[in-house]
């Protein structure tokens, strides 16, 4: 029995939310528009539409190098982060142990920390160790921030995990390894999957940590930053659009894949 | 439900993360603190410690950057609380099956580097850009651009940190049981009373996390001021960066970082220390 006042309130909330969604996507829209012009300078309304800059960007060897550096870093971060965070999440949410409550808070500290300062701190530290900055040090730097995030993402799945499942498998004579492979990992798979997705995308889009720790290697966000500070080139909107579309496709695709798998598993169990 | 700590498999599972954070988080912070006591402009950790960098900071105008960063972060938090509360409420109570799609829409920008998105705002706000260009061509209205002003910086910060307020707040509001609200209404509470006496206190964990996360990240903000602010304000994070890059004075940058870490660390520890994360994330 929604009253008139309630319906009005819900209407206002919906309108506000949609307005904020528009606000969120407004810059992305501007970047996409800017990438579609064929003139050298950005002027709105666009007079000459064209894909010239897209062609130029795709044929540039420098851009390919950037994309491959960014993807390599993101893939390495994903693999290592998911492995460490999987155990981290078990400690966070699955087991009851002394020191767990302090552990949970320690894990959060790198997230609640200004990233530019973290990047500089890591630069100092690597330097004190005598390491040369390269994409490998950037992988490490990304991990400091991404491992805690992924631990939290997986933990949310672990909370809904019933430890009785593991115990039942043990009672049926399964070894520790079998339990892990046949029970724990499959049940927690959705959490691991979202964790991996988060790790990849957060590394892909990271700027403040890369800025100080990549050395001579350059990632896509760093390149874009250098270009936009130096002055306007239409290559910036093109690469920005690619980066946005890439993230959206991965996220929506990953989400759809997960729904499909859940449905498949439900049909199997029926 | 959980097994008692016999061999404590929990602490064993915690070892990799803890070791990693020891090397990747604690050690770098110690390196920064150490460096902040080195003589100015040195690049090694071996010199005799001194307090020179700190005296330099306290005798300089660095406090202006500090104040600006704190003020901007506080303003961002307040604005975002007002902007996000109705949306979070809607995601939990109004939108139903559309909530997932909307959450996804709010998540996507998180994964695009913030400097790209801020650049979109430059294109929107700049003279002859999307906003002013359209106004001029279609309506014949000519306005001054707000780009490179303090307002633009604040807009950028509100924009970038929105998800960090929205998601914790949503989680917090979803912790308010429907029965409690209904009971309050049945007992004759008004909408405002339900909000103040039931919804706000019960969603407090989410509110605290959202405020804290937004504030901490916003205090360290740097790109907003650079891309949208046109050097109108130099936030403290930029002061730090300048010390490390152009000025080549690492110890001074380290000392500034230590001061920023003190502000952030105190806030985080105070707010998080007595926090029940199990209840917040697991919702049992």
Interface residues (C-beta under 8 A of the other chain):
Chain A: X10 X12 X13 X14 X16 X17 X20 X21 X23 X24 X25 X26 X27 X28 X29 X30 X31 X33 X34 X42 X43 X44 X45 X83 X84 X85 X87 X88 X90 X91 X92 X93 X94 X95 X96 X97 X98 X99 X100 X101 X103 X104 X105 X106 X107 X108 X109 X110 X111 X112 X113 X114 X115 X116 X117 X118 X120 X121 X122 X123 X124 X125 X127 X128 X140 X141 X143 X144 X147 X148 X151 X152 X155 X156 X159 X160 X162 X163 X164 X167 X201 X202 X204 X205 X206 X207 X208 X212 X220 X221 X224 X225 X228 X229 X236 X237 X240 X243 X244 X247 X248 X250 X251 X252 X255
Chain B: X1 X2 X3 X4 X5 X8 X9 X10 X11 X13 X14 X15 X16 X17 X18 X20 X21 X24 X25 X27 X28 X29 X31 X32 X35 X43 X45 X83 X86 X87 X89 X90 X91 X94 X95 X102 X104 X105 X106 X107 X108 X109 X110 X111 X112 X113 X114 X115 X116 X117 X118 X119 X120 X121 X122 X123 X124 X126 X128 X129 X130 X133 X134 X137 X138 X159 X162 X212 X213 X216 X217 X219 X220 X221 X222 X223 X226 X227 X237 X240 X241 X244 X250 X253 X254 X257 X260 X261 X264 X268 X272 X273 X275 X277 X278 X281 X282 X283 X284
